[in-house]
Amino acid sequence: MRWREQRQSTNIEDRRGMGRSVALGGGGLGVLILAAIVCLLGGDPRQFLESVPQQGQVQQQQQPSAANNAPDDQRQFAAAVLGSTEDVFGQILPQQMGIRYQAPKLVLFTNSVESACGYASSATGPFYCPGDNRLYLDFAFFQELKREFKAPGDFAEAYVIAHEVGHHVQNLTGRMAQVHRAGNSNQLSVALELQADCYAGVWAHHAAKKGIVEAGDPEEALRAAAAVGDDLIQKRTQGYVVPESFTHGSSQQRMQWFTRGYNGGDMRQCETFR
C-alpha cells in the first residue's frame, strides 16, 4: 500500500499515553475479553460498554505522552488512510447518495479511553461512536490482527480503519439510527456490519484508482475480513458455531460484501438489509 504518498488527515486526536486505571471485580476482565471478541472490528459498542462493571473504578489518571508531540509511523499511517477515506467519500457520497460528507475524527489511544458512548478498554477493539462522530483505535489491535488472527499487512490495517469509517457513513445516511430504533437485533447488527465491510470495499475500489493499492493488498483485506468472521471466532473460543448469535457476519459473508464493494465501487450496491 502506497500510503506514504498520500495526503494526511488533520482529523487525528492523539490521546496515547492518557490512560484510565480501572479495577474490575466479579470476573470483569473475563467479560471484557469475551465482549472484545464479539465487538472486533467495530459496530456500536454501547451494549458492551453498559455491561462493564463500574464497581471498583479508580480515579482517572492522565499523563502527557511524547506520542502527542512527535510524529511517528503509526500516526502517519492512520492519518494517511483517514485522509484517503475523506477524499473518496467526500467525492462519492454526494454523487451516489446525495449527502454531503462530514469527516469524523480518529482518536488514537492506549489501554483505555472515554467516548460519548462510555468507557472502553483496548480489549473492545476499534470502534465508532455515533454520539461524538469519532473512530477509536488502539494500535495494539493491529498486533493482535497479525499475531492472533494471522492477518498481517498494512492494507489489512487500512481495511479496519475504513470499516469504522463505513459506520460513520451509516451514521450520516441515517441507517445507523434506523437500526437502533428497530431494536438492534442480531440480524440487523449483522446487516450493519456487512454494509460497513462493503463501504470499506468501495473505498478500496476508489483508492485503487488513485494508485494507493498495490498487488496483494485486496487479499490482505480479505484475510482480515475472514479472520474476524463470527463463525471462525466462535470456533476458536467455544469450539462450535451458533449462527443465530452472529453480530458481525460469517467469514464468507464479510469477504463477499467487501469484494462486492471493491469490484463495483458503488455504495448503492451495499444494501445488506434487503
C-alpha beads as a LAMMPS data file, in Angstrom:
LAMMPS data file: protein, C-alpha beads

274 atoms
273 bonds

1 atom types
1 bond types

-500.0 500.0 xlo xhi
-500.0 500.0 ylo yhi
-500.0 500.0 zlo zhi

Masses

1 110.0

Atoms # bond

1 1 1 0.000 0.000 0.000
2 1 1 1.477 3.352 -1.060
3 1 1 0.261 5.224 1.978
4 1 1 3.351 7.424 2.388
5 1 1 2.462 9.183 -0.837
6 1 1 -0.993 10.190 0.396
7 1 1 -2.330 13.338 1.999
8 1 1 -2.510 13.026 5.771
9 1 1 -5.723 13.987 7.506
10 1 1 -5.611 16.575 10.255
11 1 1 -8.628 14.969 11.964
12 1 1 -6.448 12.959 14.336
13 1 1 -6.877 13.240 18.082
14 1 1 -3.910 11.615 19.775
15 1 1 -4.701 10.505 23.313
16 1 1 -1.985 7.891 23.574
17 1 1 -0.410 7.963 26.992
18 1 1 -3.564 9.355 28.582
19 1 1 -4.989 6.425 30.469
20 1 1 -7.626 5.409 32.913
21 1 1 -6.894 2.788 35.534
22 1 1 -9.818 0.611 36.416
23 1 1 -10.181 -2.315 38.773
24 1 1 -12.913 -4.758 37.880
25 1 1 -14.446 -7.211 40.273
26 1 1 -16.588 -10.267 39.761
27 1 1 -14.838 -11.523 36.640
28 1 1 -14.900 -8.168 34.898
29 1 1 -11.727 -8.864 32.943
30 1 1 -13.264 -12.003 31.504
31 1 1 -16.315 -10.012 30.473
32 1 1 -14.078 -7.557 28.630
33 1 1 -12.234 -10.301 26.804
34 1 1 -15.399 -12.075 25.714
35 1 1 -17.045 -8.833 24.694
36 1 1 -13.957 -7.862 22.738
37 1 1 -14.273 -10.984 20.629
38 1 1 -17.846 -10.066 19.779
39 1 1 -17.056 -6.404 19.136
40 1 1 -13.947 -6.856 16.989
41 1 1 -13.830 -4.507 14.043
42 1 1 -16.412 -2.035 15.085
43 1 1 -20.105 -1.575 15.469
44 1 1 -21.956 0.267 18.177
45 1 1 -20.212 -0.702 21.428
46 1 1 -22.796 0.768 23.792
47 1 1 -24.392 -2.521 24.764
48 1 1 -20.968 -3.874 25.670
49 1 1 -19.909 -0.723 27.466
50 1 1 -23.082 -0.664 29.538
51 1 1 -22.298 -4.167 30.742
52 1 1 -18.857 -3.254 32.090
53 1 1 -18.983 -3.240 35.915
54 1 1 -18.398 0.144 37.438
55 1 1 -17.629 -1.179 40.878
56 1 1 -14.061 -0.611 41.934
57 1 1 -13.193 2.051 39.414
58 1 1 -10.118 4.054 40.231
59 1 1 -9.818 7.764 39.597
60 1 1 -8.746 8.615 36.047
61 1 1 -5.055 9.331 35.626
62 1 1 -3.777 11.354 32.701
63 1 1 -0.177 11.777 31.724
64 1 1 1.376 13.711 28.859
65 1 1 2.701 11.489 26.122
66 1 1 5.591 12.052 23.784
67 1 1 3.403 10.475 21.102
68 1 1 1.186 13.544 21.235
69 1 1 4.080 15.825 20.354
70 1 1 6.129 13.922 17.781
71 1 1 5.044 12.313 14.515
72 1 1 5.522 8.565 14.184
73 1 1 4.883 5.953 11.521
74 1 1 1.719 4.628 13.142
75 1 1 0.114 8.028 13.425
76 1 1 1.205 8.991 9.912
77 1 1 -0.218 5.728 8.548
78 1 1 -3.566 6.251 10.261
79 1 1 -3.660 9.869 9.085
80 1 1 -2.896 8.827 5.503
81 1 1 -5.640 6.185 5.464
82 1 1 -8.117 8.584 7.063
83 1 1 -7.150 11.251 4.548
84 1 1 -7.810 8.819 1.717
85 1 1 -11.259 7.967 3.087
86 1 1 -12.011 11.690 3.345
87 1 1 -11.049 12.217 -0.287
88 1 1 -13.030 9.205 -1.521
89 1 1 -16.235 9.652 0.466
90 1 1 -16.062 13.423 0.102
91 1 1 -16.412 12.818 -3.624
92 1 1 -18.693 9.794 -3.935
93 1 1 -21.147 10.293 -1.058
94 1 1 -22.709 13.395 -2.704
95 1 1 -22.580 11.718 -6.116
96 1 1 -24.033 8.363 -5.152
97 1 1 -26.198 9.143 -2.137
98 1 1 -26.882 12.871 -2.418
99 1 1 -25.382 13.537 1.033
100 1 1 -22.531 15.880 1.928
101 1 1 -19.659 14.086 3.639
102 1 1 -18.633 15.305 7.070
103 1 1 -15.311 13.848 8.116
104 1 1 -15.052 12.140 11.509
105 1 1 -12.142 12.391 13.890
106 1 1 -9.917 9.421 14.629
107 1 1 -8.923 9.089 18.279
108 1 1 -5.712 7.181 18.957
109 1 1 -5.405 5.760 22.457
110 1 1 -3.573 3.221 24.539
111 1 1 -5.112 0.857 27.091
112 1 1 -8.384 2.710 27.674
113 1 1 -10.433 5.667 26.524
114 1 1 -13.544 7.709 27.278
115 1 1 -16.021 8.380 24.488
116 1 1 -19.549 9.704 24.263
117 1 1 -20.573 6.035 24.181
118 1 1 -18.874 5.361 27.511
119 1 1 -15.631 3.879 28.756
120 1 1 -13.757 1.279 26.696
121 1 1 -10.555 -0.662 27.158
122 1 1 -8.239 -1.795 24.391
123 1 1 -9.926 -5.184 24.585
124 1 1 -13.002 -3.642 22.977
125 1 1 -11.155 -3.364 19.686
126 1 1 -11.552 -0.473 17.232
127 1 1 -14.997 1.106 17.326
128 1 1 -17.092 4.001 16.097
129 1 1 -19.128 6.122 18.486
130 1 1 -22.115 7.853 16.829
131 1 1 -22.512 10.051 19.895
132 1 1 -19.380 12.061 19.113
133 1 1 -18.698 11.085 15.468
134 1 1 -15.313 9.646 16.354
135 1 1 -13.445 6.468 15.499
136 1 1 -11.370 4.949 18.304
137 1 1 -8.232 2.897 17.727
138 1 1 -5.525 1.384 19.871
139 1 1 -2.648 0.280 17.623
140 1 1 -2.248 -2.797 19.801
141 1 1 -5.182 -4.238 17.866
142 1 1 -3.056 -4.378 14.730
143 1 1 -0.585 -6.583 16.570
144 1 1 -3.454 -8.870 17.551
145 1 1 -4.651 -8.906 13.961
146 1 1 -1.221 -10.028 12.833
147 1 1 -0.317 -12.401 15.657
148 1 1 -3.593 -13.954 16.779
149 1 1 -5.714 -13.669 13.652
150 1 1 -2.918 -14.320 11.120
151 1 1 -3.959 -11.330 9.013
152 1 1 -0.850 -9.143 8.623
153 1 1 -0.289 -6.262 6.253
154 1 1 -0.783 -2.524 6.075
155 1 1 -3.835 -2.889 3.836
156 1 1 -5.432 -5.218 6.372
157 1 1 -4.982 -2.414 8.892
158 1 1 -6.345 0.125 6.424
159 1 1 -9.416 -2.094 5.989
160 1 1 -10.021 -1.903 9.746
161 1 1 -9.989 1.899 9.674
162 1 1 -12.124 2.019 6.533
163 1 1 -14.668 -0.315 8.145
164 1 1 -15.065 2.117 11.038
165 1 1 -15.376 4.989 8.582
166 1 1 -18.112 2.902 6.974
167 1 1 -20.031 3.081 10.245
168 1 1 -19.631 6.847 10.210
169 1 1 -21.101 6.911 6.708
170 1 1 -24.044 4.872 8.037
171 1 1 -24.497 7.495 10.707
172 1 1 -24.547 10.247 8.080
173 1 1 -27.096 8.408 5.922
174 1 1 -29.357 7.710 8.915
175 1 1 -29.076 3.946 8.583
176 1 1 -27.455 3.506 11.977
177 1 1 -30.279 5.419 13.678
178 1 1 -32.838 3.276 11.855
179 1 1 -31.227 0.110 13.165
180 1 1 -31.139 1.428 16.711
181 1 1 -34.808 2.425 16.549
182 1 1 -35.662 -1.048 15.290
183 1 1 -34.166 -2.606 18.408
184 1 1 -30.680 -3.576 17.272
185 1 1 -31.423 -7.270 16.736
186 1 1 -28.655 -9.687 15.797
187 1 1 -29.929 -9.827 12.229
188 1 1 -29.842 -6.054 11.877
189 1 1 -26.475 -5.876 13.589
190 1 1 -25.042 -8.313 11.041
191 1 1 -26.511 -6.275 8.178
192 1 1 -24.977 -3.102 9.646
193 1 1 -21.543 -4.692 9.926
194 1 1 -21.636 -6.217 6.448
195 1 1 -22.613 -2.882 4.960
196 1 1 -19.614 -1.286 6.683
197 1 1 -17.464 -4.014 5.109
198 1 1 -18.972 -3.197 1.721
199 1 1 -18.303 0.515 2.219
200 1 1 -14.686 -0.365 3.081
201 1 1 -14.549 -2.200 -0.234
202 1 1 -15.995 0.827 -2.031
203 1 1 -13.249 2.971 -0.511
204 1 1 -10.613 0.443 -1.634
205 1 1 -12.042 0.491 -5.170
206 1 1 -11.629 4.252 -5.489
207 1 1 -8.312 4.242 -3.616
208 1 1 -7.029 1.782 -6.219
209 1 1 -7.908 4.280 -8.944
210 1 1 -5.693 6.818 -7.183
211 1 1 -2.734 4.422 -7.178
212 1 1 -2.783 3.664 -3.450
213 1 1 -3.469 -0.057 -3.758
214 1 1 -0.657 -2.423 -4.667
215 1 1 -0.669 -6.038 -5.795
216 1 1 -1.737 -8.284 -2.931
217 1 1 -3.462 -5.534 -0.953
218 1 1 -7.054 -6.725 -1.568
219 1 1 -6.048 -10.207 -0.425
220 1 1 -4.747 -8.724 2.834
221 1 1 -8.114 -7.080 3.432
222 1 1 -9.951 -10.310 2.631
223 1 1 -7.808 -12.271 5.084
224 1 1 -8.598 -9.714 7.775
225 1 1 -12.327 -9.818 6.982
226 1 1 -12.333 -13.617 7.086
227 1 1 -10.292 -13.777 10.290
228 1 1 -12.875 -11.824 12.270
229 1 1 -15.938 -13.624 10.963
230 1 1 -18.273 -14.715 13.743
231 1 1 -18.037 -18.377 12.744
232 1 1 -14.239 -18.547 12.986
233 1 1 -14.204 -16.603 16.235
234 1 1 -16.806 -18.910 17.766
235 1 1 -14.867 -21.983 16.655
236 1 1 -11.760 -20.591 18.292
237 1 1 -13.386 -19.609 21.547
238 1 1 -16.074 -22.244 22.127
239 1 1 -15.452 -24.975 19.599
240 1 1 -18.795 -24.723 17.792
241 1 1 -20.804 -22.231 15.771
242 1 1 -24.177 -20.671 16.624
243 1 1 -25.323 -18.672 13.568
244 1 1 -28.285 -17.208 15.469
245 1 1 -25.857 -15.402 17.753
246 1 1 -23.835 -13.765 14.981
247 1 1 -23.424 -9.988 15.300
248 1 1 -20.927 -9.248 12.517
249 1 1 -21.468 -11.990 9.931
250 1 1 -19.606 -15.107 8.869
251 1 1 -16.163 -15.044 7.288
252 1 1 -17.700 -15.804 3.907
253 1 1 -20.232 -13.004 4.237
254 1 1 -17.628 -10.459 5.269
255 1 1 -15.368 -11.348 2.363
256 1 1 -18.339 -11.377 -0.024
257 1 1 -19.520 -7.877 0.882
258 1 1 -16.039 -6.355 0.909
259 1 1 -15.486 -7.867 -2.533
260 1 1 -18.796 -6.520 -3.786
261 1 1 -17.855 -3.005 -2.746
262 1 1 -14.353 -3.365 -4.134
263 1 1 -15.465 -4.677 -7.508
264 1 1 -18.259 -2.170 -8.087
265 1 1 -17.236 0.962 -6.196
266 1 1 -20.923 1.843 -5.807
267 1 1 -22.358 2.416 -2.343
268 1 1 -25.839 1.700 -3.698
269 1 1 -24.791 -1.908 -4.228
270 1 1 -24.143 -2.283 -0.477
271 1 1 -27.769 -2.822 0.523
272 1 1 -27.267 -5.626 3.037
273 1 1 -30.681 -5.007 4.633
274 1 1 -32.740 -6.431 1.761

Bonds

1 1 1 2
2 1 2 3
3 1 3 4
4 1 4 5
5 1 5 6
6 1 6 7
7 1 7 8
8 1 8 9
9 1 9 10
10 1 10 11
11 1 11 12
12 1 12 13
13 1 13 14
14 1 14 15
15 1 15 16
16 1 16 17
17 1 17 18
18 1 18 19
19 1 19 20
20 1 20 21
21 1 21 22
22 1 22 23
23 1 23 24
24 1 24 25
25 1 25 26
26 1 26 27
27 1 27 28
28 1 28 29
29 1 29 30
30 1 30 31
31 1 31 32
32 1 32 33
33 1 33 34
34 1 34 35
35 1 35 36
36 1 36 37
37 1 37 38
38 1 38 39
39 1 39 40
40 1 40 41
41 1 41 42
42 1 42 43
43 1 43 44
44 1 44 45
45 1 45 46
46 1 46 47
47 1 47 48
48 1 48 49
49 1 49 50
50 1 50 51
51 1 51 52
52 1 52 53
53 1 53 54
54 1 54 55
55 1 55 56
56 1 56 57
57 1 57 58
58 1 58 59
59 1 59 60
60 1 60 61
61 1 61 62
62 1 62 63
63 1 63 64
64 1 64 65
65 1 65 66
66 1 66 67
67 1 67 68
68 1 68 69
69 1 69 70
70 1 70 71
71 1 71 72
72 1 72 73
73 1 73 74
74 1 74 75
75 1 75 76
76 1 76 77
77 1 77 78
78 1 78 79
79 1 79 80
80 1 80 81
81 1 81 82
82 1 82 83
83 1 83 84
84 1 84 85
85 1 85 86
86 1 86 87
87 1 87 88
88 1 88 89
89 1 89 90
90 1 90 91
91 1 91 92
92 1 92 93
93 1 93 94
94 1 94 95
95 1 95 96
96 1 96 97
97 1 97 98
98 1 98 99
99 1 99 100
100 1 100 101
101 1 101 102
102 1 102 103
103 1 103 104
104 1 104 105
105 1 105 106
106 1 106 107
107 1 107 108
108 1 108 109
109 1 109 110
110 1 110 111
111 1 111 112
112 1 112 113
113 1 113 114
114 1 114 115
115 1 115 116
116 1 116 117
117 1 117 118
118 1 118 119
119 1 119 120
120 1 120 121
121 1 121 122
122 1 122 123
123 1 123 124
124 1 124 125
125 1 125 126
126 1 126 127
127 1 127 128
128 1 128 129
129 1 129 130
130 1 130 131
131 1 131 132
132 1 132 133
133 1 133 134
134 1 134 135
135 1 135 136
136 1 136 137
137 1 137 138
138 1 138 139
139 1 139 140
140 1 140 141
141 1 141 142
142 1 142 143
143 1 143 144
144 1 144 145
145 1 145 146
146 1 146 147
147 1 147 148
148 1 148 149
149 1 149 150
150 1 150 151
151 1 151 152
152 1 152 153
153 1 153 154
154 1 154 155
155 1 155 156
156 1 156 157
157 1 157 158
158 1 158 159
159 1 159 160
160 1 160 161
161 1 161 162
162 1 162 163
163 1 163 164
164 1 164 165
165 1 165 166
166 1 166 167
167 1 167 168
168 1 168 169
169 1 169 170
170 1 170 171
171 1 171 172
172 1 172 173
173 1 173 174
174 1 174 175
175 1 175 176
176 1 176 177
177 1 177 178
178 1 178 179
179 1 179 180
180 1 180 181
181 1 181 182
182 1 182 183
183 1 183 184
184 1 184 185
185 1 185 186
186 1 186 187
187 1 187 188
188 1 188 189
189 1 189 190
190 1 190 191
191 1 191 192
192 1 192 193
193 1 193 194
194 1 194 195
195 1 195 196
196 1 196 197
197 1 197 198
198 1 198 199
199 1 199 200
200 1 200 201
201 1 201 202
202 1 202 203
203 1 203 204
204 1 204 205
205 1 205 206
206 1 206 207
207 1 207 208
208 1 208 209
209 1 209 210
210 1 210 211
211 1 211 212
212 1 212 213
213 1 213 214
214 1 214 215
215 1 215 216
216 1 216 217
217 1 217 218
218 1 218 219
219 1 219 220
220 1 220 221
221 1 221 222
222 1 222 223
223 1 223 224
224 1 224 225
225 1 225 226
226 1 226 227
227 1 227 228
228 1 228 229
229 1 229 230
230 1 230 231
231 1 231 232
232 1 232 233
233 1 233 234
234 1 234 235
235 1 235 236
236 1 236 237
237 1 237 238
238 1 238 239
239 1 239 240
240 1 240 241
241 1 241 242
242 1 242 243
243 1 243 244
244 1 244 245
245 1 245 246
246 1 246 247
247 1 247 248
248 1 248 249
249 1 249 250
250 1 250 251
251 1 251 252
252 1 252 253
253 1 253 254
254 1 254 255
255 1 255 256
256 1 256 257
257 1 257 258
258 1 258 259
259 1 259 260
260 1 260 261
261 1 261 262
262 1 262 263
263 1 263 264
264 1 264 265
265 1 265 266
266 1 266 267
267 1 267 268
268 1 268 269
269 1 269 270
270 1 270 271
271 1 271 272
272 1 272 273
273 1 273 274
